[in-house]
Amino acid sequence: MELSRRAALRAGGGLAAGVAAAGCIEERVTRRRTEVGSSTTWGLTPGVGEALDAEAFGAYVGEMETIYGDAGVWGTGEPPAADPEVAYAQRLPVVRATAGQPGGVQPTLSPAEIDRGADFPVVDASVASYRLDDGRRRYRLWAAVDVRDETFGRDAEATVLSAGVAVHGGELAETAAVAPEDGEASVTLGGDDLGRFPLSEATDDLDTTVGADTGGSYAVEWTGGVAGVQSLAGVCDVEPTGDYDLRWSVGGGYRTAERV
């Protein structure tokens, strides 16, 4: 028996709707998106603990330049003329807190303790303190997140990177602005150009935040989607008031999208 025109349209419409729904379900179950982030905060008393002197920091800067090129500690800008009084370096594995990574991988102030080829992204970072002529101390921050094949071995995009300090026993006096400029980011304080670093076209945002808690806090944060390396830098001046220390924070994250 032939279908009426109205019945035929109903049957055809039902079939088309069924195909469309199945397509949506298929897309949902064949791709899984994963986002992972890690952060750490170290309480540091300058000159105490695993601090680097000028010579050791110079060696670290050279190592980071070998690894990251223009995304290294001094980026595409010029290094300071003076040596730092003291500096610290760290390596942060970007892993899930509950992943139970082999060997119990933890952030460290001795970067060589973590193998960069251990199949997870890393953030390398440093903070260096310089004494200024007016008695202030200038902190120079640097960080780079690395999701390259030789580090991670999976398709991934770096999505967030941050570095900052919170001052205790001192007062935050001035902070540098960090802004995009012709494929780079510039770091400026009081009209002076204090650094530059490459900035990916896949950058979503680059900003600084200044807080009034305790002696003050300063942080630089980048967000985007880069399949490789992204670095950042920041500068702030601190007016010390007797004995002082600081809280140095670093964070990084990535995402993957894979078929299941």
Phi, psi and omega in degrees: 000135180282145176285148171292163181301316180296318179295321179297319179297318178298318181295315180295318179297320179297321180293315180299316180298321179297319180294316181298316181296319180297322179297318179297316180298318180300316180297321182292324187268352182260354177229133180235126181258130182238133176237132183229138177219150176221152176209161179209153176228125179252135171270117187238135168253111187310128180092353182247149179083214186273055180280154176253133172279182185300319181293315180294323179292322177300320178295320178296316179302316179297320178296317180293327176294321177298319182283316191249352181062232181293348176269010179287190190305316182264006175055225177258010179263189181262143177289158176299151180289327183267159173277151177288151172292318183201153178212161175226150176229153177212161171232125182248115174285130180267094186224160174291140181298332184254014187283344182060052182301143179304133178081004179058055184299128181229155174303150183215147173273004174240087189306328182296344180291342181246122178287125180291344179257028186271016174073034166210149178297157178227157167244122171261141185206156176214156170223132182232139183251130180238137177272127179268165183297332181273008178092348176290164172245136180253124178258128176251121181257143173214146174206151175217135176254137189232113176240026180294161182304320183291344178263313189251321178076017177221156175293120183206159175234131170291134186241337181208145177210135180213154175207139181197168176228146170239129188267135175232129182080021178199179180233132175292121186262309180217152180228147181275146171272144178235121188216147176296146179198101175054055177079003176230177170238138179256146178244113184232141179218124179058033180085355180264138175276111185253002178165160176214148176214152181297144181231121182294148174295339181274018177286132175267319183203148175216121188207163174241151175231142179235127180247156182258007182292140180051241179271000180113155178220155183214135180213152175240135180224136176243142171225149180174214179204085188245123178271074183167241183236139168226136178240170173208165178213157177204161182219139171214150178254138183237135174265106182288146177233081183076214178294139182210161172213183182213161174251119183255118184245140178221141178214157177202158180205164179210169174222152174230157173225118186226154177280143180232000000 
